[in-house]
Structure formats: C-alpha cells, structure tokens
Amino acid sequence: MANIIQVEGLSEHTIKVLNDESERNNVSRNALLQIIIDNFVQNLEQANATEILLEPLQDVTKQLNTLTHVTTESQHAISKDLMTLNDSINRMIQYMYDDSYGK
C-alpha cells in the first residue's frame, strides 16, 4: 500500500516552479516532491538533534566559564600572596642589613 499525501492550495507559480524543476532534473513531480519532503524531514530531525545536544553543550560551557572565573580569582589571590611575601622578604633583608631599621 502506497503512502499518499494530497497537497491542495498550491499557487499557479508554485506549480510552474515544480513543473520546471521536475523537467530540468528529468524526474516526475511526485519524485521531486518526495525528495523535497524527505530533505525537509532530515533537516527537521537534524534540528531536533541539535536542540537535544544544545542543553548539555550549554551546561559544559557554563561549567567552563565558572572554572575560568575561579581560576582567574585564584591566580589573582596567588599573585597578591606572592607580592606580600616579596614585601616581607625585602623588609627582612632590610632589617638584617640596616642597623637603623626600626629605631
């Protein structure tokens, strides 16, 4: 049993374009419509697959953004600690070699 879909309400222009295209490709209008509809279905399925994959990808992106933010904050804190350590070492050196320091 054949799967039949009847299409109504096509404009004269649409029918002319379909006729011209089927003649140009040497296929029947029915075959051309099958190709168009099959292509549409494939595109629709791919779009749905993209939507399904989009949520996990957005979650991964959010996690990467969070990781980047935390890493940046951590680097800033480490940098601040190193500058404080450097200042402390410089003060210790100055104290060791400067007899007037702290007097």
C-alpha positions as CSV (number, residue, x, y, z in Angstrom):
1,M,0.0,0.0,0.0
2,A,1.4,3.4,-1.0
3,N,1.7,6.3,1.4
4,I,-0.4,9.0,-0.2
5,I,-0.5,12.7,0.7
6,Q,-2.6,15.1,-1.3
7,V,-1.5,18.7,-1.5
8,E,-4.1,21.4,-2.0
9,G,-3.9,25.1,-2.3
10,L,-0.6,25.4,-4.2
11,S,-0.3,28.6,-6.2
12,E,0.0,28.6,-10.0
13,H,3.5,30.0,-9.6
14,T,4.5,27.1,-7.2
15,I,3.1,24.5,-9.6
16,K,5.0,26.1,-12.5
17,V,8.3,26.1,-10.5
18,L,7.7,22.4,-9.6
19,N,6.9,21.5,-13.2
20,D,10.0,23.4,-14.5
21,E,12.3,21.9,-11.8
22,S,11.0,18.3,-12.4
23,E,11.5,18.7,-16.1
24,R,15.0,20.2,-15.6
25,N,16.0,17.2,-13.4
26,N,14.2,14.7,-15.6
27,V,12.1,13.4,-12.7
28,S,8.3,13.4,-12.1
29,R,6.7,16.0,-9.9
30,N,5.9,13.2,-7.4
31,A,9.6,12.2,-7.3
32,L,10.6,15.8,-6.9
33,L,8.1,16.3,-4.0
34,Q,9.3,13.1,-2.3
35,I,12.9,14.4,-2.5
36,I,11.9,17.8,-1.1
37,I,9.8,16.3,1.7
38,D,12.5,13.7,2.6
39,N,15.1,16.5,2.7
40,F,12.8,18.6,4.9
41,V,12.3,15.7,7.3
42,Q,16.1,15.1,7.5
43,N,16.7,18.8,8.2
44,L,14.0,18.7,10.9
45,E,15.5,15.7,12.6
46,Q,18.9,17.2,12.5
47,A,17.5,20.4,14.0
48,N,15.9,18.4,16.8
49,A,19.1,16.5,17.4
50,T,20.9,19.9,17.6
51,E,18.4,21.1,20.2
52,I,18.9,17.8,22.2
53,L,22.7,18.3,22.1
54,L,22.4,22.1,22.8
55,E,21.5,21.8,26.5
56,P,24.5,19.6,27.5
57,L,26.8,21.9,25.5
58,Q,25.4,24.9,27.3
59,D,26.0,23.2,30.6
60,V,29.6,22.4,29.7
61,T,30.1,26.0,28.6
62,K,28.6,27.2,31.9
63,Q,31.0,24.9,33.8
64,L,34.0,26.1,31.8
65,N,33.0,29.7,32.4
66,T,32.8,29.0,36.1
67,L,36.2,27.2,36.1
68,T,37.7,30.1,34.2
69,H,36.3,32.6,36.7
70,V,37.5,30.6,39.7
71,T,41.0,30.1,38.1
72,T,41.3,33.8,37.5
73,E,40.3,34.6,41.1
74,S,42.8,32.0,42.4
75,Q,45.6,33.4,40.2
76,H,44.8,36.9,41.5
77,A,45.0,35.7,45.1
78,I,48.2,33.8,44.5
79,S,49.7,36.9,42.9
80,K,48.7,39.0,45.9
81,D,50.2,36.5,48.3
82,L,53.4,36.5,46.3
83,M,53.6,40.3,46.4
84,T,53.0,40.2,50.1
85,L,55.7,37.5,50.5
86,N,58.1,39.6,48.4
87,D,57.5,42.7,50.5
88,S,58.1,40.6,53.7
89,I,61.4,39.2,52.4
90,N,62.5,42.7,51.3
91,R,61.7,44.0,54.8
92,M,63.6,41.1,56.4
93,I,66.6,41.8,54.2
94,Q,66.4,45.5,55.0
95,Y,66.2,44.7,58.7
96,M,69.2,42.3,58.5
97,Y,71.5,44.8,56.8
98,D,70.2,48.1,58.0
99,D,71.1,48.9,61.6
100,S,68.9,51.9,61.7
101,Y,65.7,50.0,60.6
102,G,63.0,50.0,63.3
103,K,64.8,52.5,65.5
